[in-house]
Amino acid sequence: MRCFHVKLPAHLVNRGKGKTVALPVEGKDYPVKIDQHGKASLRTRDWREATARLAEAWAQFAAFRDAMQRGTQRLPPNDDPDDRPSGGMFRDSMTSSNPAQC
């Protein structure tokens, strides 16, 4: 079996340790727990198929790694509460003619 092995950069080890990333293999997402290293089976012995699956898994891991590097992102402030998804629903439920209907 061919495997996907990765090592987290040193500056991300503390932030990424214990996290789980879902890697696509055979059209399914398989959870892989990350420590300093991450390892997952590509579930094939064929080199060509393994190369294709490795590209998919690497792209997903690279997105995970980039998100860890960026850290948490603040959402922009929203001045009008009715523009928020829940604000309009709350307002509509309060002005409903039937109080039991939410």
C-alpha positions as CSV (number, residue, x, y, z in Angstrom):
1,M,0.0,0.0,0.0
2,R,1.1,3.5,-0.8
3,C,1.0,6.1,2.0
4,F,0.7,9.8,2.4
5,H,3.3,11.2,4.8
6,V,3.6,14.8,5.9
7,K,5.5,16.7,8.5
8,L,4.2,20.0,9.9
9,P,6.5,23.0,9.8
10,A,8.2,23.6,13.2
11,H,6.3,26.9,13.7
12,L,2.9,25.1,13.3
13,V,3.5,22.0,15.5
14,N,2.0,23.5,18.7
15,R,-1.0,25.0,16.8
16,G,-1.7,21.9,14.8
17,K,-0.9,19.1,17.3
18,G,-4.0,17.0,18.0
19,K,-6.0,18.5,15.1
20,T,-7.8,16.3,12.6
21,V,-7.9,16.9,8.9
22,A,-10.1,15.0,6.4
23,L,-8.2,13.7,3.4
24,P,-10.0,12.6,0.3
25,V,-9.1,9.0,-0.7
26,E,-11.2,7.0,-3.1
27,G,-13.9,9.7,-3.2
28,K,-14.4,9.5,0.6
29,D,-13.0,11.7,3.4
30,Y,-10.8,9.9,5.9
31,P,-9.9,11.7,9.2
32,V,-6.2,11.9,9.9
33,K,-4.9,13.0,13.3
34,I,-2.0,15.4,13.0
35,D,0.9,15.4,15.5
36,Q,4.3,16.4,14.2
37,H,3.6,14.0,11.4
38,G,0.5,12.9,9.5
39,K,0.2,9.6,7.8
40,A,-2.6,8.0,5.8
41,S,-3.0,5.1,3.5
42,L,-3.9,5.9,-0.1
43,R,-5.5,2.5,-0.3
44,T,-3.9,1.4,-3.5
45,R,-0.7,-0.4,-4.7
46,D,-0.8,1.1,-8.2
47,W,1.7,3.9,-8.6
48,R,-0.4,5.9,-11.1
49,E,-3.5,5.7,-8.9
50,A,-1.4,6.6,-5.9
51,T,0.0,9.6,-7.6
52,A,-3.5,10.9,-8.4
53,R,-4.7,10.3,-4.9
54,L,-1.6,11.9,-3.4
55,A,-2.3,15.1,-5.4
56,E,-5.8,15.3,-4.0
57,A,-4.7,14.5,-0.4
58,W,-1.8,17.0,-0.7
59,A,-4.1,19.8,-1.9
60,Q,-6.5,19.2,1.1
61,F,-3.6,19.2,3.5
62,A,-2.1,22.3,2.0
63,A,-5.4,24.1,2.5
64,F,-5.4,22.9,6.2
65,R,-1.8,24.1,6.7
66,D,-2.5,27.5,5.1
67,A,-5.6,28.0,7.3
68,M,-3.5,27.2,10.4
69,Q,-0.9,29.8,9.3
70,R,-3.5,32.5,8.8
71,G,-5.0,31.8,12.2
72,T,-8.4,33.0,13.2
73,Q,-9.9,35.7,11.0
74,R,-12.3,38.4,12.3
75,L,-15.5,38.8,10.5
76,P,-16.2,42.4,9.3
77,P,-18.6,44.3,11.5
78,N,-22.2,44.5,10.3
79,D,-24.0,47.7,11.1
80,D,-27.6,46.6,10.3
81,P,-28.7,43.5,12.3
82,D,-31.4,42.8,9.7
83,D,-28.6,42.0,7.2
84,R,-27.4,39.1,9.4
85,P,-29.0,35.8,8.5
86,S,-30.5,35.3,12.0
87,G,-31.6,39.0,12.4
88,G,-34.2,38.8,9.7
89,M,-35.6,35.5,10.9
90,F,-35.9,36.8,14.4
91,R,-37.6,40.0,13.3
92,D,-40.0,38.0,11.2
93,S,-40.9,35.6,14.0
94,M,-41.6,38.5,16.4
95,T,-44.0,40.2,13.9
96,S,-45.8,37.0,13.0
97,S,-49.6,37.1,13.6
98,N,-49.4,33.6,15.1
99,P,-47.1,33.6,18.2
100,A,-46.9,29.8,18.2
101,Q,-45.4,29.8,14.7
102,C,-41.7,30.3,14.9
